[in-house]
Amino acid sequence: MKHTSVLITICSAVIICANAGEVLSEKIPIVLWHGMGDTCCFPFSLGGVTKFLESEIGVYVKSIEIGNSIAEDFKSGYLIHPNQQIEMVCAELSKDAKLNNGFNAIGFSQGGQFLRGLVQRCSTVRIRNLITLGGQHQGVFGLPNCPSLSSRTCERFRQLLNHAAYTDFMQNFLVQATYWHDPLNEAKYTNSSTFLADINNERSINESYIQNLQKLNKFVMVQFNKDTIVQPLVSQWFGYYKPGQDKETQQLKDTRLFIEDRLGLKKMNEKNQIVFLECEGNHLQFTKEWFRAQLFIYLM
């Protein structure tokens, strides 16, 4: 009887240990949000990233699709207001049982600031680590592949767009207008931006935005050092132009947003919750080797 009792005890311990091991080795799902001019599932972009993560990490990957088709998803990057997109995605992710215990999130280009908006606004999901690749956290003030500082033509186009960006029509019709940030007229940007100025707490302080953002384990921002799409480059690290001009830039720590800690980023930085990474390439150009070496640590 003693031997039987000991055997049962050992077997019970093994089962408990085995179950504990399963819990400890449970892999965290990943959610992806594509950028402008892309979709959830193009095989040469996020479809390929999805397969890469599934095969390399062996984890459930959900690539966000806005609408009921690839065509609708593609159009959403230009025509569906970010506020509406975030509401839709919040509802969708909240219903996905595979995401109930939390997930890591990767935003590509404008998908980066949309995911950050999701973190700040959607209290029914739990995002552990947020990674933004080439996100425009302080917005943009320039056209893709059109260097305003060295091209007079590009500068003229930028000035034309600047006159129209803050009209009600453009703010409601064009996604990119919602994160157009005019450093020459901060008041106009702050009062007229229907998305970025809000999630950056540029107007009144929304304490829930601060609290929800600080729930992240890590907020990882990747800057592409040869980027010709995002102007200015430092927006990818939450920096921007110095107010009142459009030539000199400043890093996050020198901005009003950080100094006044309007979004809680100063406190997060003090707690080592913010990670700044660089990639030597143009916009969203990275290798699998770079991705493994730099980002897998935040996804495992």
C-alpha positions in Angstrom: 0.0 0.0 0.0 2.9 2.4 0.8 4.4 1.8 -2.6 1.0 2.4 -4.3 0.6 5.6 -2.3 4.0 6.9 -3.2 3.4 6.0 -6.8 0.1 7.9 -6.9 1.9 10.9 -5.2 4.7 10.8 -7.8 2.2 10.5 -10.7 0.1 13.4 -9.3 3.3 15.5 -9.1 4.2 14.7 -12.6 0.8 15.6 -13.9 0.8 18.9 -11.9 4.3 19.7 -13.2 3.3 18.9 -16.8 0.2 21.1 -16.5 2.3 23.9 -15.0 4.8 23.5 -17.9 1.9 23.9 -20.4 0.8 27.1 -18.7 4.3 28.5 -18.6 5.0 27.6 -22.2 1.7 29.0 -23.5 2.5 31.3 -26.4 1.1 34.8 -26.6 -0.9 35.6 -29.8 0.1 38.4 -32.1 -2.2 41.0 -33.8 -1.0 42.9 -36.9 -2.4 46.2 -38.3 -1.3 47.1 -41.8 -0.5 50.6 -43.1 -1.6 52.8 -46.0 -1.8 51.1 -49.4 -1.7 47.6 -47.9 -4.1 45.0 -46.6 -4.2 42.3 -44.0 -3.3 39.5 -46.3 -1.3 40.4 -49.4 1.3 37.5 -49.6 4.1 39.9 -50.4 3.4 42.0 -47.3 1.4 41.2 -44.1 0.3 37.8 -45.5 4.0 36.9 -45.6 4.7 38.4 -42.2 1.8 36.3 -40.8 3.2 33.1 -42.2 6.7 34.0 -41.0 5.5 34.5 -37.4 3.3 31.4 -37.4 6.1 29.2 -38.6 9.0 30.8 -36.6 7.2 31.3 -33.2 4.3 28.9 -33.6 1.7 31.3 -32.4 -1.8 32.4 -33.3 -1.5 35.5 -35.6 -4.5 37.7 -36.4 -4.0 40.3 -39.2 -6.6 43.0 -38.9 -9.0 43.3 -41.9 -11.3 46.3 -42.1 -14.5 45.5 -44.0 -15.6 42.3 -45.7 -13.1 42.0 -48.5 -9.5 42.7 -49.5 -10.8 45.6 -51.6 -12.6 47.2 -48.7 -9.6 46.7 -46.5 -7.4 48.4 -49.0 -9.7 51.4 -49.2 -10.0 51.7 -45.4 -6.4 52.9 -45.3 -7.5 56.0 -47.1 -11.2 56.5 -46.6 -12.4 55.1 -43.2 -11.7 57.5 -40.3 -9.3 56.1 -37.7 -11.8 56.7 -34.9 -14.3 54.4 -36.7 -11.6 51.9 -37.5 -10.5 51.7 -33.9 -14.1 51.1 -32.7 -14.5 48.3 -35.2 -11.3 46.6 -34.3 -11.9 47.0 -30.6 -15.2 45.1 -31.0 -13.7 42.5 -33.3 -10.7 41.7 -31.1 -12.9 41.7 -27.9 -14.9 38.8 -29.4 -11.9 36.7 -30.4 -11.6 34.0 -27.6 -8.0 33.3 -28.7 -7.1 36.8 -27.5 -8.8 36.7 -24.1 -5.6 36.4 -22.2 -3.9 39.2 -24.0 -1.7 39.6 -27.0 1.3 41.4 -28.5 0.6 43.9 -31.3 2.6 45.1 -34.3 1.6 48.1 -36.2 3.0 48.8 -39.7 3.3 52.5 -40.6 0.0 54.3 -39.9 -1.2 51.0 -38.3 1.2 51.9 -35.5 -0.6 55.0 -34.3 -3.9 53.2 -34.9 -2.9 50.4 -32.6 -1.7 52.9 -30.0 -5.1 54.5 -30.3 -6.6 51.1 -29.6 -4.4 50.6 -26.5 -5.6 54.0 -25.2 -9.3 53.7 -26.0 -10.2 50.0 -25.9 -10.4 48.8 -22.3 -11.8 45.3 -23.3 -8.6 44.0 -24.7 -5.2 43.4 -23.1 -2.2 44.4 -25.2 1.1 43.3 -23.5 3.8 44.7 -25.9 3.1 47.2 -28.6 5.6 47.4 -31.5 5.3 50.2 -34.1 7.3 49.9 -37.3 7.7 53.3 -39.0 4.6 54.7 -37.1 3.9 58.4 -37.3 3.2 59.2 -33.6 3.6 62.9 -34.0 2.0 63.0 -37.4 3.5 64.0 -40.8 4.2 67.3 -42.6 5.2 66.2 -46.0 4.3 63.9 -48.9 5.8 60.4 -49.4 8.9 60.3 -51.5 8.8 64.1 -51.9 11.5 65.9 -50.0 10.0 69.3 -49.1 13.2 70.7 -47.8 15.1 70.2 -51.0 12.4 70.4 -53.7 10.4 73.5 -54.4 7.7 71.5 -56.2 7.3 69.3 -53.1 7.2 72.3 -50.9 4.4 73.9 -53.0 2.4 70.6 -52.9 2.8 70.5 -49.1 1.6 74.1 -48.8 -1.5 73.3 -50.9 -2.3 70.3 -48.8 -1.7 72.2 -45.6 -4.5 74.7 -46.6 -7.0 71.8 -47.1 -6.0 69.3 -44.5 -7.9 70.8 -41.6 -11.2 71.4 -43.4 -14.1 69.3 -42.1 -14.4 67.6 -45.5 -10.8 66.4 -45.5 -10.7 65.5 -41.9 -13.8 63.3 -42.5 -12.8 62.0 -45.9 -9.1 61.3 -45.9 -7.4 59.2 -43.3 -4.0 60.9 -43.7 -5.5 64.3 -43.0 -6.3 63.1 -39.5 -2.6 62.9 -38.6 -1.4 65.9 -40.7 0.6 68.0 -38.2 1.4 71.6 -39.2 4.3 72.8 -37.0 3.9 76.3 -38.4 0.4 76.6 -36.8 0.2 74.4 -33.8 -3.1 75.9 -32.7 -4.8 75.1 -35.9 -3.5 71.5 -35.7 -4.6 71.1 -32.1 -8.1 72.5 -32.7 -8.8 70.8 -36.0 -7.1 67.4 -36.0 -9.9 64.8 -35.4 -7.6 62.0 -34.5 -4.0 62.6 -33.7 -4.4 65.6 -31.5 -6.9 63.7 -29.4 -4.9 60.5 -28.9 -1.8 62.6 -28.1 -3.7 64.5 -25.4 -2.9 67.8 -27.1 -6.2 69.4 -26.0 -7.7 68.4 -22.6 -6.1 65.6 -20.7 -7.8 62.2 -21.0 -6.5 60.3 -17.9 -7.7 57.0 -19.2 -5.4 57.4 -22.2 -2.5 57.7 -19.8 -3.6 54.8 -17.6 -4.2 52.5 -20.5 -0.9 53.2 -22.2 1.0 52.6 -19.0 -0.5 49.1 -18.8 1.9 48.0 -21.6 4.9 46.0 -20.6 6.9 47.6 -23.4 6.2 50.2 -26.1 8.7 49.6 -28.8 9.2 52.2 -31.6 11.2 51.3 -34.7 12.6 54.1 -36.8 13.8 53.5 -40.4 16.9 55.6 -40.8 16.6 55.9 -44.6 12.9 56.5 -44.7 11.6 58.6 -47.6 7.9 58.2 -46.7 7.6 59.7 -43.2 8.4 63.4 -42.8 9.9 64.1 -40.4 11.8 60.9 -39.7 11.8 61.4 -35.9 8.0 61.1 -35.8 8.6 57.4 -35.7 10.3 57.9 -32.3 7.6 60.4 -31.1 9.8 63.4 -32.0 8.8 66.2 -34.3 9.7 69.6 -35.7 10.5 72.3 -33.2 7.3 74.4 -33.0 7.0 77.4 -35.4 9.3 76.0 -38.2 9.7 73.0 -40.3 13.5 72.5 -40.6 14.9 71.6 -37.2 13.6 68.5 -35.4 13.6 67.5 -31.7 13.5 64.2 -30.0 10.6 63.1 -27.8 12.3 64.1 -24.5 12.5 67.7 -25.7 8.8 68.0 -26.8 6.0 69.7 -24.8 4.2 66.4 -24.8 7.0 64.7 -22.9 8.1 67.6 -20.6 4.5 68.1 -19.4 4.0 64.3 -19.5 0.6 64.8 -21.2 0.5 61.2 -22.2 2.5 59.5 -19.4 5.5 58.8 -21.7 7.9 60.5 -19.3 6.9 58.2 -16.5 7.0 55.2 -18.9 10.5 56.1 -20.0 11.6 56.3 -16.3 10.3 52.8 -15.8 12.1 51.5 -18.9 8.8 50.7 -20.7 9.8 52.6 -23.9 12.2 51.0 -26.3 13.8 52.9 -29.3 15.1 50.7 -32.1 16.7 51.6 -35.4 16.6 49.8 -38.8 18.9 50.8 -41.6 16.5 50.8 -44.5 13.7 52.7 -46.2 10.2 52.6 -45.0 9.2 49.1 -43.7 12.3 47.6 -45.3 13.7 45.0 -43.0 15.1 41.5 -43.2 13.9 38.4 -41.4 17.3 38.3 -39.7 16.8 41.8 -38.3 13.3 41.0 -37.2 14.4 37.9 -35.4 17.3 39.6 -33.7 15.5 42.8 -32.7 11.8 42.0 -32.1 11.4 38.3 -31.2 12.3 39.1 -27.6 9.1 41.1 -27.3 7.0 38.4 -28.9 8.0 35.3 -27.0 
